[in-house]
Amino acid sequence: MRYFLEFSYNGTHYHGWQLQPNAKTVQETLTRAISTLLRTPIELIGAGRTDAGVHAKQMFAHFDYEADFDKNSLIQKMNSFLPEDIVVYNIHPVDDQAHARFDATARTYEYHIHLYKDAFCNSQSFYHFKPLNVDLMNEAAKVLFEYEDFECFSKTHTDVFTFNCTIYQAEWKLIDHNRLVFTISANRFLRNMVRAIVGTMVNVGLEKITVNDVRKIIESKNRGQAGFSVPGKGLFLTKVSYPYL
């Protein structure tokens, strides 16, 4: 029987989701917890990978397990077993062919920037003290809808067959005069894509480059032409969509 594990995590103290040698990861921590409680080795396949320091408000991973178990009891035990920065919300029974990564139809991310020094959000937001032109940044965000090939925002030397992504949503919102939040949704994302897009948009907001320059950057397909990668700590995976959940 296949199940989808639904959970969230604060990525501050982890080297991302993916299992890595000699590094603390979310996948390793969750796998150890569920394998211990079910008393058998469990393999978790995540909906995607997140980099070091990146957070997830909603994440899924699938696993196979044949014996019966009490779902609510297992969720409670996992949350007691896990550290406080990882929380399990639900366990969904799914078809045996369901796949947490390949069946996802959309993923949504938020990137958080705070504009004034704040002692309480430094681990989950990027402090940018220089003024940003948010209207220009939103104009630049609209440019993303004009394209599908985003190789210029991809980490180099990645093992992907295509750099094409369909953007469904991309917008900046100023909240409480101090928090700037970028929301972006697409059918798929390339490695480092959101952080590179945000860095490029910040350069637009600083008026270092123009909105039309963003078009030229995308058409160049050259990562060296795009902006800097903003820190992972401000990035949140907020939603993963499936046709059957």
C-alpha positions in Angstrom: 0.0 0.0 0.0 1.3 3.5 -0.9 0.9 6.5 1.3 1.6 10.3 1.0 3.1 11.8 4.1 2.1 15.5 4.4 4.4 17.7 6.5 6.2 21.0 7.0 9.6 22.0 8.2 11.8 24.9 9.2 14.9 24.4 7.2 17.3 26.6 9.2 19.3 23.7 10.7 19.2 21.3 7.7 21.2 21.0 4.6 18.0 20.8 2.5 15.6 17.9 2.0 17.8 15.5 0.0 19.8 12.8 1.7 23.5 13.7 1.8 26.6 12.0 3.3 27.8 13.7 6.4 25.1 16.3 6.5 21.8 16.7 8.5 18.8 16.6 6.1 15.0 16.6 6.5 14.7 13.4 4.5 17.2 11.6 6.8 15.4 12.8 9.9 11.9 11.9 8.7 13.1 8.5 7.4 14.7 7.6 10.7 11.5 8.5 12.6 9.0 6.6 10.5 11.3 3.6 10.1 11.8 3.4 13.9 8.1 3.7 14.6 7.0 1.2 12.0 9.9 -1.1 12.9 11.0 -1.6 9.3 13.2 0.3 6.8 11.1 2.9 5.0 12.1 4.7 1.9 10.6 8.3 1.5 10.4 9.8 -2.0 9.9 13.6 -1.8 7.9 15.9 -4.0 11.2 17.7 -4.8 14.3 18.9 -3.2 15.0 22.1 -1.3 18.4 23.6 -0.7 20.1 24.2 2.6 18.2 26.6 4.8 15.0 26.6 2.7 11.7 26.0 4.5 8.5 24.1 3.5 5.0 25.0 4.8 3.6 22.1 2.8 5.7 19.2 1.5 4.8 15.6 0.5 6.7 12.3 0.3 5.4 8.9 -0.5 6.3 5.5 1.1 5.1 1.9 0.8 4.0 -0.2 3.8 1.9 -3.3 3.7 0.8 -3.8 7.3 -2.1 -2.0 8.9 -1.5 1.0 11.2 -3.6 3.6 13.0 -3.0 6.8 11.1 -3.8 9.3 13.9 -1.6 7.3 16.3 1.3 7.2 14.0 1.0 11.0 13.3 1.0 11.7 17.0 4.0 9.4 17.6 6.0 10.9 14.8 5.4 14.4 16.0 6.6 13.3 19.5 9.6 11.6 18.0 10.6 14.3 15.6 12.4 17.6 16.5 10.3 20.7 16.9 11.2 22.0 13.4 9.5 19.2 11.5 5.7 18.6 11.8 3.6 15.8 10.2 0.1 16.8 9.4 -1.5 13.9 7.6 -1.0 10.5 5.9 -3.0 10.0 2.8 -3.6 6.5 1.3 -3.1 6.7 -2.5 -3.0 4.5 -5.5 0.0 2.2 -5.7 1.2 4.0 -8.9 1.0 7.5 -7.3 4.3 9.4 -7.2 5.0 12.4 -4.9 7.4 14.0 -7.4 6.1 13.1 -10.8 2.4 13.5 -10.1 2.6 17.0 -8.8 0.8 19.4 -11.1 2.0 22.7 -9.5 4.3 24.0 -6.8 4.1 27.4 -5.2 6.9 29.2 -3.4 7.2 32.4 -1.4 10.3 34.5 -1.0 10.3 36.9 2.0 12.3 40.1 2.3 12.3 42.4 5.2 13.2 46.1 4.6 14.0 47.2 8.1 16.2 45.4 10.7 14.1 42.9 12.6 15.4 40.8 15.4 12.6 38.2 15.0 12.7 37.2 11.4 16.3 36.9 10.4 16.3 33.1 10.1 13.2 33.2 7.7 13.6 36.3 5.7 16.3 38.2 3.7 17.2 41.7 5.1 17.5 44.2 2.3 18.0 47.7 3.6 18.2 49.6 0.3 14.9 50.9 -1.1 13.2 48.8 -3.8 10.8 49.9 -6.5 8.1 47.3 -6.0 6.1 48.5 -9.0 9.0 47.9 -11.3 9.6 44.5 -9.7 6.0 43.6 -10.5 6.4 44.7 -14.1 9.5 42.4 -14.3 7.5 39.5 -12.8 4.9 39.8 -15.6 7.8 39.2 -18.1 8.0 35.6 -16.8 4.6 34.8 -18.4 6.1 35.6 -21.8 8.6 32.7 -21.7 8.9 29.0 -21.0 12.7 28.4 -21.3 14.3 29.5 -18.0 17.8 28.1 -18.4 19.2 31.5 -17.4 17.8 31.0 -13.9 19.0 27.4 -13.5 21.9 26.1 -11.6 24.6 25.1 -14.1 25.5 21.5 -14.8 22.1 20.1 -13.7 20.9 16.8 -15.1 17.6 17.9 -16.6 16.2 17.1 -20.0 14.5 20.5 -20.5 14.6 24.0 -19.0 10.9 24.6 -19.9 8.6 25.6 -17.1 5.0 27.1 -17.2 4.6 30.0 -14.8 1.1 30.3 -13.4 1.6 33.1 -10.9 4.3 35.6 -10.1 3.7 38.7 -8.0 5.2 40.9 -5.3 3.2 42.2 -2.3 4.3 44.7 0.3 2.9 43.8 3.7 3.0 46.0 6.8 5.5 48.4 5.2 8.3 46.1 6.2 7.7 42.7 4.6 8.0 42.1 0.8 6.7 38.7 -0.3 7.2 37.2 -3.8 4.8 34.4 -4.7 5.5 32.2 -7.7 3.7 29.1 -8.9 4.6 26.8 -11.8 4.2 23.3 -13.1 7.9 22.7 -12.2 11.0 24.6 -11.1 14.7 24.2 -12.0 17.4 24.0 -9.3 18.0 27.5 -7.8 15.4 29.0 -10.1 13.3 30.9 -7.6 16.4 32.4 -5.8 17.9 33.5 -9.1 14.6 35.1 -10.2 14.3 37.0 -7.0 17.9 38.2 -7.2 17.3 39.4 -10.7 14.0 41.2 -9.6 15.9 42.8 -6.7 18.3 44.3 -9.3 15.2 45.7 -11.1 13.9 47.1 -7.9 17.3 48.8 -7.3 17.0 50.1 -10.9 20.3 48.5 -11.8 18.6 46.8 -14.7 15.4 47.5 -16.6 12.3 45.4 -17.2 13.4 45.0 -20.8 16.8 43.8 -19.6 15.0 40.9 -17.9 13.7 39.8 -21.3 17.3 39.9 -22.7 18.5 37.9 -19.7 15.9 35.1 -20.3 16.6 35.0 -24.0 20.4 34.7 -23.3 19.9 31.4 -21.6 23.0 32.3 -19.7 23.0 32.0 -15.8 25.9 34.5 -15.7 23.6 37.2 -17.1 21.0 36.8 -14.4 21.1 38.3 -10.9 22.6 36.9 -7.7 21.0 34.0 -5.8 19.3 35.4 -2.7 19.9 33.5 0.5 17.9 30.3 1.0 16.5 31.3 4.4 13.9 33.6 2.9 12.4 30.8 0.6 9.3 28.8 1.5 7.7 26.0 -0.5 4.1 26.7 0.4 2.0 24.4 -1.7 2.3 21.2 -3.8 -0.8 20.3 -5.9 -2.0 16.9 -7.0 -5.0 15.9 -9.1 -6.2 13.4 -6.4 -5.6 15.3 -3.1 
